Amino acid sequence: MAPGRRPSPTGWLWPAAVLFLCLDVFATLGLAASLQDESLILNNEVARQNNQSLLWGPYRPNLYFGVRPRIPKSLMAGLMWGKVDTYDDIQSTIRYTCEQNDGMKGYGWDEYDTRRGGIQSIRDNVNGIELTTSFVKVPGGAHGGSWAARIKGQLNDDAPQDRKTIVILYVTQEGLGELEALEGDDKFGYDDDVTLQGSSAALGDYKLVVTRGTGKQPTSDHRLSEFRGPGQTVVQSLSYAEELLWQAKAVVFKQLKEGVDWLVQNKYDNTDAPPPPWQVYHLTNRPGAGNVQIVQKVFEGNFEFDILFSSASAGKELTSADLTREIKETTESFGERFASVFSFKAPFTAEKYKKFGRSMFSNLIGGIGYFYGESIVDRSYAPEYDEDNEGFWEDAAEARGRQQQAPEGPYELFTSIPSRPFFPRGFLWDEGFHLMPIADWDIDLTMEIVTSWFNLMDDDGWIAREQILGAEARSKVPEEFQTQYPHYANPPTLLLVLDAFVDKLRKTNGSMPAQREHLSQGVSLATASIDNPEVGLEHLRHLYPLLRRQFDWFKKTQAGDIKSYDRDAFSTKEAYRWRGRTVTHCLTSGLDDYPRPQPPHPGELNVDLMSWMGMMAKSLTNIADALGMAEDVDAYRTVQTAIARNLDDLHWSEKDGCYCDATIDAFEENQLVCHKGYISLFPFLTGLLEPDSPRLAGILALLGDEDELWSPHGLRSLSKKDEFYGTAENYWRSPVWVNINYLAIVQLHRLALQDGAHRATARDLYTRLRKNIVDTVYASWAETGFAWEQYNPETGQGQRTQHFTGWTSLVVKIMAMDDLEAGAETKHARDEL
């Protein structure tokens, strides 16, 4: 039942030119393979190069700075720091995992490219310091190349300039392998660089050097200096059970406490003058072998040092000079490429928006992580989980309390995340939105992530909506939310990305033939599957059976009941209901507390789920057509037609002028329950309404009504006139959410570029909504230093989760969309017409 695994990446990329040179040589020698064989060679080589180009990264996004490869049980490193002005500072000022209450003025990547690296700024007001972490990757060798980081600390102007700061690099080696700290010249510590050396099957031999760097090391004339070095870098090498390695702060604090206890018991009493706080927390130097290596530095004032990881197979050890050069080149490359990929249109062409856009996108792509571990799943398939009886939510809750949940896996996932401090893990419906901007930057990275998600699918077609893999991920999740249920769905937004992928294939390759007569020269890894359609088509061939399986799983497990209640509909098959509902929430829909019919009923039908199913059918039609599967195209078009007809038959309310959920009333009759808001827009948001649809007038009127959904800061999630507006949890009951506004902007743009009765209205709404959303997110970012989960419709202030650089980063795409104001269409817009 366990999903198939993607092979662990090994080796480094060949330059693309080498690949094509080899093929030319084969042809010259008369050994050219068939086109099919050439395609297989290219597919395999592009996959290998992608694996290696993406091997290393700051793939521990839950940490302020944490590096690991996309390999299970491997080398990992994380940065820890804090001031030590007093003896009590250490408890409250040490920073390691991203937290909402750490007193940060802001933090995140100013620029980042997953294949090269970038620069991150961390404005730590509590510690009175701004940290800059620069990270670069250097290709070469057979084991994934090398990488380096520069850590720079600059004290704030209002901080004491002689402030003492402890900085710790926490390095671990999971699984089989060796890791050892070489001894320095001084038993008390290192006056020069620290060298760790290690090896593993996946990484080969390697060295990790922590340079001395620049910055004053504090000194002390306290007699404690006879036993602990006066300020040098120190290393403690430890061995811990593998399941404990991720608990860095607990491990470090245990060692700090042992040092304090030793000091109290052996070398200090109340008759002595106390040692300075930094020296109390200065570890004793004990380098050697161990799967935990704690490298501790203490600085007085500003500082800078480098971390240099060199793969032995690269044949050259990195130096600080190499790092300086790579940082400069990476910065130049990022700036040029960002301006090319995301060409912002008026009114967002000022430099402040460009800086904002670079930050938003860099934090989205810099939040990509690699996760590995077991998932907790309830596969009891209790009959109560069918949710067929009235009162089913109570029966299901009781059944959940009786069942034994079991770990499954381990699984691996390569994914972006919604928020580093609060949601540092994969969320299924978020990911489709995350990947929309990433697809414009690097479509092959996007397809790596999409494939990683679909590799998690079980035999039935289910993918858990929240991926909580391993103990470290679970530590951020309340226990009652850790278990995943195989009858729970989530909006299938990854299909939005695959639609975009197929569109890119068509635009780049015209009719997109199944085969080419030659291989594209000068292939770039970021666009290899677009430049060479056989590579892109191979992606689709691999994913298509999984997509069909997922579609069939939705139809089977989320089916709605038409026949039992004698509902009048075009099709007796196309109706849908989210499973997992309670009286107050429908978490599986993604719209958590949005008002639904009360009480929940097995005859309930959900218009948003029906719309997602229509979008799935439309996307599958598109993919099947790209793969030349005519029968499947016809089958999915039939489903599309049935869903379009049933949306009107089962969910349209003439009285309310919008789409609504449906339920069964006390007389066993069909009843529409209309809570005007995002749900009412879903057939429009998912692209199911044609420009001549008679329903568009009502949808656009609702969308643009200031007494309903329209606000100066974006579309409200629920109408101001609804009785539940702003009530209870108020999660999806008034706030502005960027992902839904993005869908609305995309559809308004599409409508504004097509002839029809609603073109002028759509153009006006598009222009104003695009500006409102960008200005709202920008203003809050400029004020607080953060992107936010949602925005207040009355004030525009960001609220709930901070550093929410997941789908809020869609503003980057919005700023790059056409400026249609004042009837002046761009050339791109005219081309689309």
Number of C-alpha atoms within 10 A of each C-alpha: 9 13 14 13 12 11 9 13 22 21 21 24 24 18 14 17 12 10 16 17 12 11 19 14 12 13 12 10 9 9 11 14 13 9 14 12 11 16 21 15 15 21 20 13 16 23 20 18 21 21 22 26 25 20 26 25 26 24 25 25 26 25 21 23 25 22 21 21 24 23 19 18 19 19 22 20 21 21 21 21 20 24 25 24 17 11 13 10 15 20 10 12 17 22 20 20 21 20 17 13 8 17 13 20 15 18 21 27 25 22 26 28 23 22 22 23 27 25 22 24 18 20 22 21 17 16 26 21 24 21 21 22 22 24 26 27 26 23 21 21 18 20 24 29 26 27 23 26 26 22 19 20 20 16 23 16 9 9 14 13 14 14 19 23 27 19 21 23 21 23 25 27 23 21 14 12 18 16 26 20 25 14 17 19 10 13 15 22 25 21 16 15 16 22 20 23 17 20 20 18 12 20 23 17 18 21 21 23 21 22 21 19 17 13 16 15 18 18 17 14 10 14 14 18 15 11 13 19 22 20 24 23 28 27 29 20 20 18 13 13 9 14 11 12 20 18 12 22 15 12 17 17 15 12 19 18 14 15 16 16 13 12 16 13 9 8 13 15 11 7 6 10 10 14 16 17 17 26 23 20 20 23 27 20 25 18 23 16 19 18 23 26 26 25 24 23 23 29 25 21 20 21 20 18 19 24 25 24 24 24 28 20 20 19 12 12 17 21 16 17 8 13 23 16 10 21 22 11 13 21 18 11 13 19 14 10 13 18 13 11 13 21 18 22 16 15 14 19 13 11 9 11 18 20 12 18 27 21 25 29 30 26 28 30 25 29 28 26 26 24 25 22 20 20 24 19 18 18 14 16 13 13 11 17 21 16 18 14 12 13 15 20 23 14 15 20 14 12 16 18 9 11 13 10 18 13 14 15 17 13 20 23 26 20 26 31 28 27 26 30 21 18 19 25 30 27 21 23 19 23 23 22 25 29 30 22 25 21 20 17 21 20 25 25 22 25 20 17 20 23 18 18 22 21 20 21 20 18 14 15 19 24 25 23 22 18 29 28 24 20 16 18 21 18 12 16 15 8 9 6 10 20 18 19 21 19 22 21 25 23 22 23 20 24 21 17 24 25 19 17 23 21 16 20 21 16 11 14 14 9 10 18 14 12 15 14 6 10 18 15 13 12 19 17 22 18 18 24 25 26 21 25 23 24 22 22 23 17 19 22 15 12 18 16 12 20 22 15 18 22 18 15 18 24 17 13 18 21 19 22 20 21 11 8 12 12 14 13 18 17 15 15 17 25 27 26 26 27 23 21 21 20 16 16 16 19 19 18 22 18 18 17 20 25 25 23 21 14 15 19 23 20 22 27 29 23 27 28 26 27 26 23 24 26 24 27 24 23 21 24 24 19 26 20 16 22 19 13 12 12 11 16 20 14 13 20 18 14 20 21 17 19 25 19 16 22 24 17 15 26 25 21 17 11 7 16 18 26 31 29 26 23 22 21 16 7 7 12 13 20 19 21 20 23 24 24 28 25 25 26 25 24 26 20 24 22 18 20 17 11 17 14 11 10 19 20 16 15 18 18 16 22 24 19 14 15 12 20 24 23 23 18 26 30 30 29 28 28 25 21 12 16 11 16 21 17 12 10 11 16 18 23 25 27 25 30 25 25 19 20 23 24 19 25 24 20 19 25 24 19 23 24 19 16 12 12 13 18 17 16 16 21 23 18 20 25 20 17 24 26 20 18 27 22 19 21 25 20 15 18 20 12 11 16 18 24 29 26 22 24 25 19 22 14 11 22 18 25 16 12 19 22 29 26 29 30 27 26 28 26 25 22 19 22 24 17 21 21 23 20 15 9 10 11 14 15 10 10 17 10 9 10 11
